[in-house]
Amino acid sequence: MELPVADPGPVRAEGLLLQCPYCDSEAMHKLAQFLLPGLAAVCIDCTTGDLFRKPSVVAVDMRKEMVDYVTQRSETFISDSLIESEASQDQENEMPVDPFEIVSIFMDDFSSTKRNIIGHVSGWLMSDSREDKIDDFVQEMEMTRFWPLERREVIAEVLLKNVEPENQNCEKRLLRRDMDRHCVTVCPMRPMKCPFGCDSSFPERNLEQHCSEFLQAHLHKLLKVIHKKGFTDEGLKDHALLLEKHDNDGKLAKSRDVRSLTNVVKNLEAKIKDDSS
């Protein structure tokens, strides 16, 4: 049965903006992808064993109910967390801080209210058959564009802003004539690619964190270029660790582009050579 046609949700407003539109696009995209399997799981669980209803029949209603539910939960998440933390000193029961884990909890709670008798059986919830049906329904919805990614991203942006408002969006407000310059040159949330050539993309303000976390990977890529011969792959990894060990000032992690990292590497290699001679 084909999925029914229905309004799949809001579309981004077009036109002139007064508030900078940039947010953590990578996080938003990741969460948007997460929403579709969540909807598929709800539709499968609430129709399993039902001879008269199929997942495609309930998909429109379940989507609306799920979006309304997780949005409402996200709107009160910050205040609810503060109240709960003040009332309880049990650190083991602290609310998660990762936005994907938070939204996952919302969706699991919603899903549990929609499961029929079979859906509450633990054996069914853990079965390969259930996972296969969810995967198949996800593919069906993707093929029919029942809930396109760009529509899910609108929802994901709202959820991220609600559960982590200080970390996901640029709050800068500007005159229209200044908006383009801000977005291109100074917005801390403008998307950028890793300057060292790894596959990561992130908001510009996270560059320092990225360079620190992936220092060894960046060093390994750079050393492959500098030392095209004379090192095995394992040898390059060991050499990268040696460089970091001798980097007492932390200049490697502070390098923000290939040129600066190359200069630091060459200086450290010269220092290591002098120390060993």
N, C-alpha and C positions, 0 to 999 in steps of 0.2 A: 504494500500500500504506500502511495506517495505521501510525503509529509504535507500537511495542510499549509496553505499560504497564509501568512499573518505578518503583522508589523513586527519585525525582528528587534525593535528597540530604537533608541534615539540615534541621530546622526550628528556628528560634530557641526557646530554652527560655523558658517562661513562668514566672511566679511571682515571689517576692521576690528581689531582687538585693542583693548586698553590694558589688559593684563597679559604679561608674558605667557605664551602658550606652552613653554617647555616644561616637561616633567621628566622623571626617570623613564625614558621610553623603553629601555630594555626590561625593566621590572614590569611595566605596564603590559608589554607584549607577552611576557612569560605568564603573567596572571591571566591574561585574556585566553591564552591557549589552555590554561588549566580549567576554565569554566565549562568548556564543551564536554570533556569526559565526566565532569561533575553532573551536568544535566543528563547525560546518557545514563549514568548510574541510577539516578532518581527514577527515570522513565522505565528502566529495566526492572528495578526492584518493586515498583508499585504495580506492575502489570504481570509479573511472573505468576503463572498458574491461572491467570484470568483468561477464559476462553473468548471473552467478548471485547477485550481491549488490548491493543498493541501499543508499543512504545511510541510509534508515530502518531497515534490518536491523541495521546495525552501530552505530547511534547510542547504544544503551544501554551497550554495552561500551566504546565510544570515550569516552563521557562519564566513566565511572568511571576509565578509565586516564588520561585527560587530567587530571582533578581530582587523582588520586593523584600524578601526575608533577609538576605545577606546585606542588602543596602541599609535596612533599618538597624540590623545588628551592628553594622560598621559605624553608623552615626552615633551610637551610644557607647562604643567600645572604650574610648579614652576615659570618659567619665566613670563608666562601670569598673574599669580597671583600677582607677584611683580609689574608688570607694572600697573595692574588694581588698586592695593592698593595705588600706588603713584599718580595715576590720580584721584582717588576718595577718599574723606574723609568720605563717608557715611558708617558707621559701620554696618548698617542693610544689606548692600549688600556685605559684606565681604564673600570671598569664604570659604567653609567649610574646616575643617582640618581633619575630620575623613575620612580615605581612602575609606571606604565602601560607604559613602555618596558621595564622589567625583566620584567614578566609577559609582555609580547609576545615577548621573547626566549625565555622558557621555552616558550611555546606554539609558536613557530616550530621550536624544537628538537624538541619532541614530534611536531609535524606531519611533520617531515622523516623521522622514523623509521617513519612509517606510509604514506608514499607508495609506490605500486606503480611499475612501470617507466614507465608513461605519466605518472604524477604527478611524476617526476623530470625530465621534459623541460621545458626552460626556456620553450619556446614555449607549452606548455600552462599553466604557472604564471602567465604574463603575459597569457593570452588573455581576451577578453571573455566567451567561452563559459563558462569556469570561474567568473568573477565572477557571471555570470547564474545559474548553477546554485547557487552558494553563497547568493545572495540569495533564490532560490526556496525553498531548504531552510530558511533562517532563517525565512521567512514560514510555512512549513509547521509548524515546531516552535512558533512563537508561537501559531498558530491552535489547535493541539492542546494547548497548555500542557505540552509535553513536558518543558521545564525552566523553570518559572515564575521570574519575576524575583526574587521574595522568597527563593527557594531559592538562586539565584545570588548574592544579596547576602550570604548566610551564608558562602559560599566566598570572596567578594571581601573580606569583613571580615578573614578569617583571613590572606589573602594580603597585604593592606595592613599588617596588624600585624606580619607576619613580615619584610617587606622594608623597612619604615619604622616600626619600633616606637615611636620617640620622638615621632613627629609625627602619628600618626593616631588615637590613643586617649587617653581620659582614664583615668589610672591610679588615680584617687582611690578609696579604699575607706572606706565609711561604715557606720554603724549604719542599719538599715532605716528607723527613724523620721526620719533626717536626709536620706535619699536624695532625696525629692521636692523639698525645699527646695534642695538642691545643684543638681539638674538644672535647676530653673526659674530660679534666681537667680545662681549663681556659677560653674557649670561652664564652663571655657574652651572646651569642645567643643560646647556647646549650639548647635543650628542657629539661624541668624538670617537675615533678609532684609536686603538693602541698604537703609539708612535714607534713601537719596536716590532710591529708586524704580526703580533699574535691575533687570534680571531676575536678578541674581546672588543666590545663597544660599551661605553658608559658615559654618564654626565661628566663634563669637564672638571667639575669640582672633585671628582673621585680619582683624578689622575695620580695624585700622590699616593693614595691608598693602593691603587692598582700596581704602581711601580714597585712599591714595597713588597706586596704580597707575591708578585710574580717575578721577583728579581732574578732568581736562579734560571727560570725559563728564558728571560730576556738575555741573560748572560750567555746561556747555552747557544742561542740563535746568533748572537754577535760573535762569539768565539769561533763558530763554524766559518764565519766569513773572514775573520782575522787570521785564523790558523787553518787554512784549507788543507794543509798536509801536516803530518807529524803527530796528530792526535786521533785516537779512536773516539767513538762516541762516549764511552765510559771515561776516557781520559779527559775529554772536554768537561764532563760533569765534575770530575775531581778537581780540575783546574778552576772551575767556577767557584767551587766551595773554598778552595785555597785563596782565591782573590777576596772573597767575602771575609774570610778569617783575618786577612791582613788589612782590611779596610777599617781602620780604627776610627776614622772620622765619619763613617757612614755615607761617604760620597757616592758610592754605587747606587744606593737606594734613592738618593736625592737627584740622580740624573733623570731628566725628563725627555731626552731625545737621544737618537743614535749617536750623534756627534759628541755630546757631552759624556755619554757612557763610554764611548771609544777612548776618549782622552783619559778618563779615570782608569780604565783598564790598562792602558799602555803605561801610565805612571806607576800603577801598582806592580805591573810586571817588571818594570825597571827597578823598582824598590826591592822586590823579592830577589831579583838577580844580584843586586848589589849586596844584599844581606847574606846571600849564600856564597859569595865569592871571598 
